[in-house]
Amino acid sequence: MKQFKLDFSPIVYYTSGTDCGEWVLFLHAAFVNHNMFQPQFHYFESKYNILAVDIIGHGASTDTKKGDSLEKMSAWIHDIMNVEKIRNIHIVGISLGAVLAQDFANRYPEAVASLACFGGYDINNFSKEMQKENGASQMAMMFKAFVSMKWFAKANKKISAFSLQAQNDFYEMNIQFSKKSFSYLASLNRMVNVCKTKTRNYPVLIGCGEFDIPMELKAVEDWKSREPQLNVVIIENAGHCVNMDAPQKFNEVMEDFWGSAKHDS
């Protein structure tokens, strides 16, 4: 993967491609970085052009200035697409990445070839009950981070991954996350329940791991009830970060989804 950064943006991004035609954007979970998708990069780099980013405050995207925020991620990604001459792109988001993927689709629907969200929720219809439950869980984790980032990372890996290997990989990325970067996550709620879902001119896949928290499984179920046309997958032997827990199955699911999207277009 080649690393780049636009002069007017704090976002470091990575590309890999062999003129395959179609592009895929990978958006990672909170507290880690683009490397959570290494199994996908290796599998898809000969089949698709790949674009990955480090979300603001994560990985290498820490050279920020006053006013930079999570809310600007969609515009920065769109700027990257313009520079790289990408007309439209398949988007895959995990957890926080799923929120940003939806925000991008709300703002730039014409640039979306397909949308896949795992371990997330419908940001256009996020109930107050789920917000409250999610907020309480986040506050408990924030307390751990305030006391010790090691304590936070050790607890977070068990919530975020199911397999021992995935937990260890998640921990190694999480421990590099800086306390000061928590401030960038504060604007996350300003993306929720802002837009009404419009007719989608692109296919959507939603899902999670079978061992994700009950709230996530309920979020997937509720989202499907509002948009029956969505594709849904619950991946076995996986927790929150399904692509890390079950990379082979995840890759197969994505390959089938993108193949169907191409066939239907």
Residue pairs with C-beta under 8 A, 6 or more apart in sequence:
1 14
1 15
1 16
1 41
1 50
1 52
2 14
2 15
2 16
3 12
3 13
3 14
3 60
4 12
4 13
4 14
4 15
5 11
5 12
5 13
5 60
5 63
6 76
6 79
6 80
6 83
8 79
9 76
9 79
9 80
10 56
10 61
10 62
10 63
10 64
10 65
10 68
10 76
11 53
11 54
11 55
11 56
11 61
11 73
11 76
11 77
11 80
12 53
12 54
12 59
12 60
12 61
13 51
13 52
13 53
13 54
13 80
14 34
14 50
14 51
14 52
14 53
15 49
15 50
15 51
15 52
15 84
16 41
16 45
16 49
16 50
17 23
17 45
17 48
17 49
17 50
18 45
18 46
18 49
19 49
20 46
20 47
20 48
20 49
21 49
22 48
22 49
22 90
22 113
22 258
22 262
23 48
23 49
23 50
23 51
23 86
23 88
23 89
23 90
23 113
24 44
24 48
24 49
24 50
24 51
24 89
24 90
24 91
24 92
24 258
25 51
25 52
25 53
25 77
25 89
25 90
25 91
25 92
25 101
26 34
26 37
26 40
26 41
26 50
26 51
26 52
26 92
26 97
27 53
27 55
27 91
27 92
27 93
27 94
27 96
27 97
27 98
27 100
27 101
28 34
28 36
28 37
28 52
28 54
28 55
28 58
28 94
28 96
28 97
29 36
29 94
29 95
29 96
29 97
29 119
29 160
29 240
29 241
30 55
30 58
30 95
30 96
30 185
31 58
31 153
31 156
31 160
31 173
31 174
31 177
32 58
32 59
32 170
32 173
32 174
32 177
33 54
33 55
33 58
33 59
33 60
33 173
33 176
34 52
34 53
34 54
34 59
35 59
35 173
36 94
36 169
36 170
36 173
36 241
36 243
36 244
37 52
37 243
39 243
39 244
39 247
39 250
39 251
40 92
40 243
40 247
40 250
40 251
40 254
41 50
41 52
43 247
43 251
44 50
44 251
44 254
44 255
47 255
48 90
48 258
49 86
51 80
51 81
51 84
51 86
51 89
53 61
53 77
53 80
54 60
54 61
55 61
55 70
55 73
55 96
55 97
55 100
56 64
56 68
56 69
56 70
56 72
56 73
56 184
57 64
57 70
57 177
57 178
57 180
57 181
57 182
57 183
57 184
57 185
58 177
58 181
59 176
62 178
62 181
64 184
68 184
69 184
69 187
70 100
70 184
70 185
70 187
70 188
70 191
71 187
71 190
71 191
73 100
73 103
73 104
74 100
74 103
74 104
74 107
74 108
75 107
77 104
78 104
78 107
78 108
78 111
80 86
81 87
81 89
81 111
86 111
87 111
88 110
88 111
88 112
88 113
89 111
89 112
89 113
90 113
90 114
90 116
90 258
90 261
91 101
91 104
91 105
91 112
91 113
91 114
91 115
91 116
92 101
92 116
92 118
92 254
93 99
93 100
93 101
93 102
93 116
93 117
93 118
93 120
94 118
94 119
94 120
94 240
94 241
94 242
94 243
95 118
95 119
95 120
95 160
95 240
95 241
96 185
96 188
97 120
98 117
98 118
98 119
98 120
98 121
99 120
99 121
99 123
99 188
99 191
99 192
100 191
101 115
101 116
101 117
101 120
102 115
102 117
102 120
102 122
102 123
102 124
102 191
103 123
103 191
104 111
104 112
105 112
105 115
105 200
105 202
106 123
106 124
106 194
106 195
109 198
109 200
109 201
109 202
112 202
113 202
113 261
113 265
114 202
114 203
114 204
114 205
114 257
114 258
114 261
115 200
115 202
115 203
115 204
115 205
116 204
116 205
116 206
116 254
116 257
117 204
117 205
117 206
117 207
118 206
118 207
118 208
118 209
118 242
118 243
119 208
119 209
119 212
119 216
119 240
119 241
119 242
120 206
120 219
121 130
121 216
121 219
121 223
122 197
122 219
122 222
122 223
122 226
123 191
123 192
123 193
123 194
123 195
124 193
124 194
124 195
124 196
124 197
125 193
125 197
125 222
125 223
125 226
126 192
126 193
127 222
130 215
130 218
130 219
131 189
131 192
133 215
134 215
141 152
141 155
141 156
141 159
142 182
144 151
144 152
144 155
145 151
145 152
145 179
145 182
146 179
149 175
149 177
149 179
150 175
152 174
153 171
153 174
153 175
153 177
154 171
156 170
156 171
156 174
157 167
157 168
157 170
157 171
157 174
158 167
159 213
159 239
159 240
160 167
160 170
160 174
160 239
160 240
160 241
161 167
161 169
161 170
161 239
161 240
161 241
161 244
161 245
162 209
162 211
162 237
162 238
162 239
162 245
163 237
163 238
163 239
163 244
163 245
166 239
166 241
166 244
166 245
169 244
170 241
170 244
197 226
197 227
200 227
202 261
203 231
203 257
203 260
203 261
203 264
204 227
204 229
204 230
204 231
205 230
205 231
205 232
205 233
205 253
205 257
206 220
206 223
206 224
206 230
206 231
206 232
206 233
207 220
207 232
207 233
207 234
207 235
207 242
207 253
208 216
208 217
208 219
208 220
208 234
208 235
208 240
208 242
209 234
209 235
209 236
209 237
209 238
209 239
209 240
209 241
209 242
209 245
209 246
210 234
210 235
210 236
210 237
210 238
211 237
211 238
211 239
212 238
212 239
212 240
213 240
216 240
217 234
220 232
220 234
223 230
224 230
224 232
231 257
233 253
235 242
235 245
235 246
235 249
235 250
235 253
236 246
236 249
237 245
237 246
237 249
238 245
238 246
238 249
238 250
239 245
242 250
243 250
